[in-house]
Amino acid sequence: MIVPAQLRKGTNRYLFEHFLHVTAKRMAGRTYPENPFLSCNLKIASGSTIMQHAILAISASHLLYKRPDMAEICASHYAIVLRAMKHAVTRWKTLDSCDQIALLATALALCWFETIDVNTRGALYHHLEASKFMFQTVKRRLKDHDPSLFGFLAEQYAYLATVSNITLRSARFDPEMNRTLSLPSLGLLNKGSNFYGCLFGCSHLVYETIPMICDLAKSRIKEGIAPSETSYQQYEYILGELKAWQPTQRYFSKDFGYAGRLYREACLIFLESSFQGPDTPSLELYAAVEPCLACFLEVFAKISYESPSWTTVMWPILTAGSHMRCLKQRDQLSDIILNSTFDMRAVDNTLHPLKLLWEKMAFDDCYYGSYGLEKVLKECGITMCVG
């Protein structure tokens, strides 16, 4: 790739090189043999100044972990992207297909910016909504002319839309996955490409259960204490899928298997909590969840701090952590996160809402699990950007 002129000088060059050698490696859950956050995004950036500024904003935000003096530069690039995006969206129908695709890629890049920048006002969901609209317009042309780029953009959208499900009662983003991506299964996404599993790792089936559990939770909220036969059958089906899941080792190293097991235990916890409903948690729920929490912590402790899988751990940390009543478990989770050398504020900051929840949980059993986390976030005016 020929590096665009504005990325070759001064601070921009420094930020661009930091993105190339550090940030991009922290964004993908799987970076070998190909990291599409480099190969695909740089291809877009070569002809799009908006994407160039998005890359610089992401790099600067990542650097804020150690360089607070980057705040103004970060805000400047972010503002340029937002202004350009707003202007381009108003002219959407007049843009050629290349510009529309670049705009979609930039909207998804902004989702990552909000996550890395630890936005607490839910800005990510505005970008996801924009991405959904854009995808539905360009997907056919993109699939026909650049299936590799389509696959990368689709995996980002599907991943971000899936892990946005951390609360159960609030109105959540509806990804309309079938209409937006027209995919029969997440497991087929990018299969055979050099970046298969760049975000989902070897855990596609596990991720597919998350929106299913959310739909079950919505049914259980309406039903009250006693579950319907339909809800019980759905619960049994999801439980069977999760228990039967095994990591596919043919493509992946053991850390990806650990990450998959981390998600599996978090999903089992999410399922039990969702099936019980929003009422005060029962002894039966505690008994069902505790073995999963123990397994979760055991597996989490095995994941190397250098593993790319760390980029995908926000959702399971929040889900499992919100169900931890035992001080020893909380300390163990906190130690694993705080000792991380992954250097991402987004990962470290997952502890903040959990600590708010744990303080409330000490005095009120209603502040437990996903429903309790939702309650705390609402009281504190926080809308988390999970990625």
N, C-alpha and C positions, 0 to 999 in steps of 0.2 A: 504493500500500500504506500502511495505517496502521501506523506504527512501534510495536511492542509496548512497553509501559511500561518494562520492565527494560533496554531498549536506548536509552532517552532521557536517561539521567542519568549524570553523572560519568565514570568511567573506561570504563564500558560503552558510553557514547555515543561516546567517543573511538575505542574499538576497533571499534565498528560502522561509524563513518564511514570508518575506515581500510580496513575490509573493502570497503565500497562503492566507494571511490575508488582503492584501490591493490591490495589482495590479490586480489580477484575478477578483476581484469584480468590478474594473473599466473598464474591457475589454468587459464584456458581457452586452448587453442591458437588459437582463432579467436573474436574478441569482437564482430565486426560482421556483420550488423546487430543481432544480439541475443547477449548473454552469459547463457547459462542458469544460470551460477553465481550470477548475480543474480536473474534473473526467476523461475527455478524454485525455487531454495533459499529466496528470501525469501517466496515464496508458502507454502512449507512452514513456515517460521519464524513466520509470522503466527499460526499456531495450534499451535505446538509449542515449548515452553520448552526441550526437549532440543536441538532444532536451533539455537535461539538461543544456547545455551551452546557448541555446536559451532562456530558462526560466530565467537564471541568468542575461543575457544581457538585457532582457525586464525589469526585476525588477530593475536593476541598472539604466537603462535609466529613468524609472519612478521616482526613488529616486533623480535624478538630479534636479527635481523640487525644492527640499529643501537641497540637499546634492551635491554641485558642486564637492566635493572631490571624488565623485564616477566616474568621467569621465574616468579615466585611467582604472579602473576595468571594466567598461562598454565596453570600446573599446577593451579590451583584450578578453573578452568572445565573443564579436561580431566577432572579427577576427578569433577566433578558429572555430566558426560556419561556417563562409564563406569559410575558407580553407577546412574544412571537407566536406562541401556541394559540392564544386568544384571538389574535389577528387572523391566523391561518384557518382556524375553525370557522370563522365567519365567511370565509371564501371556499369552504370545503368542496362544494360542487364544481367550482371552476378550476381546482387543482388537477394536475395530471396525476396518473396513478403512482409514479415514483415519489412525488411529493406527499401524496396521501399515505403511502407506506412508511415514509420517513417520519411523518407526523405520528402514526401509530407506534412506531418504535420509540419515539421520543416520549410519548405519553406513558408507555410502560417503563421507560428509564426513569421518569419522574416518580413513579410508584416506588422504585428502589431508593431514590433520593429521600423520599419522605420517611421510609423505614430507617435508612442509615442516619438520617438527621433527627431521628426520634421525635417526629411530629406527634403531638398529642391531641390534635383537633380533627383527625380523620381525613386529612387532605388526600391521602392515598386513594380514598374511595371516589373522589371526584375524577381522578385520573383513570381509575378503573372503569368508571361509567363512560368516560370519553373513549377509552380503548374498546369497550364493547360495541359502541356505535360504529367506530371506525372499522373494526374487524368485520362486522356484518356487511360493510360496503366493499371491502377489498379482498376478502378471503378467497374468492373464486379465482380472481386474477393472480393473486399471490401464490396459491397452490399450483396453478398451471405454469407460472413463469419462474418461480423460485421456491420450490417445496422445502428446501433446507431452511430458508429464512422464515417461511410460514411456520415450520415446526418449532423453531426457537421462540418466535413471538407467541405462538399458541401455548407452549409450555410455561412461559412466564405468566400469561394471563390465567391459565388453568391453576397454576400453583398459587398465585396471589389471591385468586378468587376463593380457593379452597381454604387456605389458612386464615382468611378473614373471619372465619366462623369461630370466634372465641366466646361469644355470648349467645343466649338462646331466646330471650324474650324480645329484645329490641329489634326494630325493623332493620334487617340486614341487607347488604348488597345482593341483588339477584343476578348471578352471572349469566343466566340463560345459556348454560354451557352447550347444550345440543344445538340451539339455534345459532349461537355465536361461532362455535368451532366446528360443528358437524363431525364430531369424533365418536366412533362407537365405543372406544375404551381408552383410558389414559395409558394403558400398557402398550398400545400401538404407536403412541406419540414418539416420533423420531427413532423408532426401532430400525436398526441397521445403519444409523448415522454415527458419525464420530463423537456426537455429544448426547447419545441416548442416556436418559436419566440425569441430565445436567442439573435438574432441581429435584425431581422425584426419586433419584437414586434407584434402588431396586425395590421400592415400596409403593408402586403405583396402585396396587389393589388396596393397600391400607389407606392411602389418601382418598380413594374413591368412597370409603365408608364415612368420611367426615360429613359431607352434605347429607348423606342418608341418615346419619344420627341426628343431625339438626332437624330434618323433616320429621323424624320420629318424635323428637322433643316437642315440636309444635303440636303434634297430635296428642301427646300426653298432657300438655298444658290444657287443651280443650276438654279432655276426658275426665280430668280430676284424679281421684285416688285410684280407682279401679281401671286397669288397662283393658282396652277392647281386644277381641281375639286377633284382629288385624295387627294391632300394635305389638301384641305378644309374638306373633309370627315374624314380624319384621325384626324385633329384638333378637329372636332366636337365629334368624338368618344372618344378621350382621355379626352376632357373637360367633357363629360357626365360621364365617369368612375370616374373621380376625384370628381365631384360634388355629385355623388350618393354614394360615399364611406362612410361607417360608421364604427367606431371601434367595434370590437367584444369583448364585455365586459365579456363574460363568462369565459375567461381564464386570464383576465388582470385587473390590478388596474387602477385608473383614470389617473395616470401619463403616462401610455402607450397610452391612448387615446389622451392625450395632445401631445405626441411625434408624433403620427400619424397625428394629425391635423397640427402640425408644418411642417411635410413633405408634407402634402396635399397643404398647402398654398404656400410652396416653389415650388412645382411642377406646380401649377397653374401659378405662376410667370414665371417659366422656360418655360412653354408652350407658354404663350403670347409672350414672348421675342423671342423664337425660331421661332414662326410662322411669326412674323414680318420680321425676317431676319436680316442680319448684317448692314443694312443701318442705318443712323442717326435715333435715336428713335423718334417716333411721339407722338403728344398729345394724340392720341387714345391709344397708348401703356401705357403712363403714367396713363391715366384714368382707364385702365383695371387692372393695377398692384397695384395702391395705396390702394384699399380696402383690397387686399390680404396682403400687408405689415402691415396694421393696425391690421388685425386679427392675423398675425404671431407674432407680438410683444405682443399682448394681451395674446395669448396662451403661449408664451415662458415665460412670467413673472409668470405663474402659476405652471411651472414645479419645483418641489422640488429640491434643490441643492443636496440632497442625493439620488435622483432618478438615477437608473442605466441607464435610457434613455439618460443621458448626454453624454454617450460614443458614441452615434450615431448622434450628432447634427452638426458635421463639415459641412456636405454637405448642409443642409438647411441654416445654418448661412452664408456660402459663397454665396449661390444662392440668398437668400433674401437680404443680405447686399449689394451685388453688384448692386442692383436696388434702393438703398436708396439715394434720392437726398436731403431729408430734414434733417437738422442738428439735430433737436429734435429726429428724429427716430434713427439716427446714435448714438447719445448719449445714448438713451435708450438701444439699442442693446449692446453698449460697457459696460454700467453699469451692465447689466444682466450677461455678460461674466466675467467681472473683479471682480464682487462680488461673483462669484461661489466659492464654497468650494470643488469642484470636484478634484482639484489638478492634472490636466493633462495639460502639456505644449501644447499638440496638440490642445486642445480646446482654450486656451488663445491665441495661435499664429494664429488662424484664423483671428484675428483683423489686423495682420501685412499687408497681401496683400490687405485687404479692405481699410486700411488707405492710402496705396499707390494709390489705385484706386480713392478714394474720393478726394485726392489732385489733380489728373489729371482731374477728373470730373468737378471741379470748373472752369476749363478753356476750356474744350472741351467736347461737348455732346457725342462724339463718345466713350468716356470712360464711358460707361454705361452698366450695366447688364453683362450677361455671356460673351458677345463679348468683352466688355470693360475690364473685368477681364482677359480674355485670352490675350489681347493686353498688359496689364501691366505686367503680369507674363512673357511673352515672352521678353519684353524690359528689365526686371530685371534679366533674366536668371534663373527664378524659375520654377521648375516642382514640384508642391505640391503632397505630399503623403496623400491622404484623406482616413480616415477610420472611 
